[in-house]
Amino acid sequence: MTRSLKALSAVAMLAACALPISSASAQDSAAAKIRTFDAASAVSLTGVSIIRVDTLKQGENSSVSALFVSGSDSITAMIAPVTFLSSNSLTLAAGDVIDISGSKLMMAGKSMLVATEIKKGETKVVLRDKATGAPAWPQGTAMSKP
């Protein structure tokens, strides 16, 4: 991955996982200036194969993202903190086939997905509220730390 794409992924993951999800009703907050969720751009993809899984450590937080291809589009999905996935018995690796839903956005010309739900095999995990993008994990607690 090029340095610029890594930097973009890092910024997007921090915005999607470490900060509260912004929405139209939170336009006055600093987080709202980075548009990280839009319910109107919701998509559901089935049977996608993960190409690569990345873990971003920023301070005390560790968040997971996954790269996959849908049609001719390469998409990086911001998933959730590592500890949240572990507490829900979900691990992800390259080659895994998943169903994933979320808000599809363009950041610096690249497709990004802020995941709201993920299913691998029989394990289904709700990651964020489908209408607001609010994370399902507790904010500001040890849940978002490694």
ChimeraX attribute file (.defattr): number of C-alpha atoms within 10 A of each C-alpha:
attribute: neighborCount
match mode: 1-to-1
recipient: residues
	/A:1	6
	/A:2	7
	/A:3	8
	/A:4	10
	/A:5	12
	/A:6	11
	/A:7	12
	/A:8	16
	/A:9	21
	/A:10	20
	/A:11	15
	/A:12	23
	/A:13	29
	/A:14	19
	/A:15	21
	/A:16	28
	/A:17	26
	/A:18	20
	/A:19	16
	/A:20	17
	/A:21	23
	/A:22	24
	/A:23	21
	/A:24	12
	/A:25	9
	/A:26	12
	/A:27	13
	/A:28	10
	/A:29	11
	/A:30	9
	/A:31	17
	/A:32	19
	/A:33	12
	/A:34	17
	/A:35	18
	/A:36	26
	/A:37	28
	/A:38	20
	/A:39	16
	/A:40	9
	/A:41	11
	/A:42	18
	/A:43	14
	/A:44	14
	/A:45	12
	/A:46	13
	/A:47	13
	/A:48	16
	/A:49	18
	/A:50	20
	/A:51	16
	/A:52	15
	/A:53	18
	/A:54	18
	/A:55	16
	/A:56	17
	/A:57	17
	/A:58	13
	/A:59	8
	/A:60	9
	/A:61	19
	/A:62	21
	/A:63	26
	/A:64	22
	/A:65	26
	/A:66	20
	/A:67	18
	/A:68	20
	/A:69	13
	/A:70	12
	/A:71	7
	/A:72	6
	/A:73	10
	/A:74	14
	/A:75	19
	/A:76	26
	/A:77	27
	/A:78	26
	/A:79	26
	/A:80	26
	/A:81	26
	/A:82	22
	/A:83	20
	/A:84	23
	/A:85	19
	/A:86	10
	/A:87	9
	/A:88	12
	/A:89	11
	/A:90	17
	/A:91	12
	/A:92	17
	/A:93	13
	/A:94	14
	/A:95	13
	/A:96	16
	/A:97	18
	/A:98	19
	/A:99	16
	/A:100	23
	/A:101	21
	/A:102	28
	/A:103	22
	/A:104	23
	/A:105	19
	/A:106	12
	/A:107	16
	/A:108	10
	/A:109	7
	/A:110	14
	/A:111	14
	/A:112	25
	/A:113	28
	/A:114	30
	/A:115	29
	/A:116	28
	/A:117	18
	/A:118	21
	/A:119	17
	/A:120	16
	/A:121	11
	/A:122	6
	/A:123	12
	/A:124	16
	/A:125	18
	/A:126	16
	/A:127	23
	/A:128	20
	/A:129	16
	/A:130	19
	/A:131	14
	/A:132	16
	/A:133	23
	/A:134	20
	/A:135	22
	/A:136	14
	/A:137	19
	/A:138	10
	/A:139	14
	/A:140	11
	/A:141	8
	/A:142	13
	/A:143	16
	/A:144	20
	/A:145	18
	/A:146	14
